[in-house]
């Protein structure tokens, strides 16, 4: 009874720290080989920890892709503005040359 009472007070940080120490590869291997985790770090917690890690990895990849897309769009816009400015300068130069000559 006291052991169950103690298990209720395990924090999420304790679970995260336990699986963080084990490492993702070790947790995956233990789940695949159906090893038992010490309580309160059960198989359910291990699977949820892996799912959260995968979700965080996908989220970081999506944020990186969005940032790269944004930066590419800004670079493209700056290039278009530069090209428009260069075209205006060329037109003014041609018009000035035509007036002089």
One Martini backbone bead per residue (centre of mass of N, CA, C, O) as a GRO file, in nm:
protein
  101
    1UNK     BB    1   0.059   0.062  -0.022
    2UNK     BB    2   0.301   0.258   0.009
    3UNK     BB    3   0.406   0.216  -0.276
    4UNK     BB    4   0.158   0.336  -0.423
    5UNK     BB    5   0.166   0.608  -0.283
    6UNK     BB    6   0.447   0.687  -0.396
    7UNK     BB    7   0.383   0.663  -0.707
    8UNK     BB    8   0.186   0.912  -0.731
    9UNK     BB    9   0.445   1.128  -0.681
   10UNK     BB   10   0.548   1.116  -0.952
   11UNK     BB   11   0.697   1.302  -1.174
   12UNK     BB   12   0.753   1.400  -1.491
   13UNK     BB   13   1.053   1.461  -1.446
   14UNK     BB   14   1.130   1.180  -1.350
   15UNK     BB   15   1.053   1.032  -1.605
   16UNK     BB   16   1.225   1.198  -1.801
   17UNK     BB   17   1.496   1.139  -1.662
   18UNK     BB   18   1.498   0.835  -1.684
   19UNK     BB   19   1.473   0.821  -2.001
   20UNK     BB   20   1.709   1.011  -2.060
   21UNK     BB   21   1.927   0.823  -1.942
   22UNK     BB   22   1.870   0.582  -2.129
   23UNK     BB   23   1.754   0.652  -2.393
   24UNK     BB   24   1.604   0.602  -2.689
   25UNK     BB   25   1.728   0.334  -2.781
   26UNK     BB   26   1.682   0.176  -2.515
   27UNK     BB   27   1.376   0.206  -2.501
   28UNK     BB   28   1.311   0.069  -2.768
   29UNK     BB   29   1.447  -0.201  -2.705
   30UNK     BB   30   1.282  -0.267  -2.451
   31UNK     BB   31   1.007  -0.270  -2.589
   32UNK     BB   32   1.067  -0.482  -2.810
   33UNK     BB   33   1.170  -0.702  -2.580
   34UNK     BB   34   0.974  -0.683  -2.328
   35UNK     BB   35   1.070  -0.524  -2.104
   36UNK     BB   36   1.080  -0.434  -1.775
   37UNK     BB   37   0.994  -0.171  -1.586
   38UNK     BB   38   1.032   0.014  -1.332
   39UNK     BB   39   0.864   0.123  -1.091
   40UNK     BB   40   0.673   0.377  -1.246
   41UNK     BB   41   0.822   0.286  -1.526
   42UNK     BB   42   0.639   0.199  -1.759
   43UNK     BB   43   0.547   0.114  -2.073
   44UNK     BB   44   0.358   0.348  -2.111
   45UNK     BB   45   0.561   0.572  -2.047
   46UNK     BB   46   0.760   0.496  -2.266
   47UNK     BB   47   0.571   0.533  -2.508
   48UNK     BB   48   0.498   0.830  -2.446
   49UNK     BB   49   0.783   0.940  -2.457
   50UNK     BB   50   0.838   0.862  -2.751
   51UNK     BB   51   0.602   1.017  -2.873
   52UNK     BB   52   0.695   1.296  -2.774
   53UNK     BB   53   0.968   1.295  -2.914
   54UNK     BB   54   0.855   1.269  -3.202
   55UNK     BB   55   0.683   1.524  -3.193
   56UNK     BB   56   0.914   1.722  -3.134
   57UNK     BB   57   1.077   1.657  -3.390
   58UNK     BB   58   0.858   1.736  -3.595
   59UNK     BB   59   0.819   2.025  -3.495
   60UNK     BB   60   1.109   2.121  -3.550
   61UNK     BB   61   1.105   2.057  -3.854
   62UNK     BB   62   0.869   2.244  -3.923
   63UNK     BB   63   0.997   2.506  -3.820
   64UNK     BB   64   1.243   2.497  -4.002
   65UNK     BB   65   1.090   2.493  -4.273
   66UNK     BB   66   0.938   2.759  -4.227
   67UNK     BB   67   1.188   2.939  -4.193
   68UNK     BB   68   1.316   2.874  -4.468
   69UNK     BB   69   1.077   2.974  -4.635
   70UNK     BB   70   1.076   3.261  -4.532
   71UNK     BB   71   1.370   3.329  -4.614
   72UNK     BB   72   1.331   3.270  -4.915
   73UNK     BB   73   1.109   3.481  -4.961
   74UNK     BB   74   1.278   3.726  -4.879
   75UNK     BB   75   1.503   3.687  -5.087
   76UNK     BB   76   1.317   3.705  -5.333
   77UNK     BB   77   1.211   3.989  -5.274
   78UNK     BB   78   1.484   4.134  -5.275
   79UNK     BB   79   1.559   4.052  -5.564
   80UNK     BB   80   1.318   4.192  -5.699
   81UNK     BB   81   1.383   4.476  -5.600
   82UNK     BB   82   1.662   4.495  -5.727
   83UNK     BB   83   1.572   4.446  -6.020
   84UNK     BB   84   1.383   4.690  -6.035
   85UNK     BB   85   1.599   4.902  -5.972
   86UNK     BB   86   1.791   4.830  -6.206
   87UNK     BB   87   1.586   4.887  -6.430
   88UNK     BB   88   1.544   5.187  -6.366
   89UNK     BB   89   1.836   5.275  -6.404
   90UNK     BB   90   1.857   5.182  -6.698
   91UNK     BB   91   1.631   5.364  -6.807
   92UNK     BB   92   1.754   5.633  -6.720
   93UNK     BB   93   2.016   5.598  -6.877
   94UNK     BB   94   1.885   5.581  -7.157
   95UNK     BB   95   1.734   5.848  -7.146
   96UNK     BB   96   1.979   6.030  -7.096
   97UNK     BB   97   2.135   5.939  -7.350
   98UNK     BB   98   1.914   6.032  -7.552
   99UNK     BB   99   1.921   6.337  -7.470
  100UNK     BB  100   2.231   6.381  -7.530
  101UNK     BB  101   2.241   6.231  -7.831
   0.00000   0.00000   0.00000
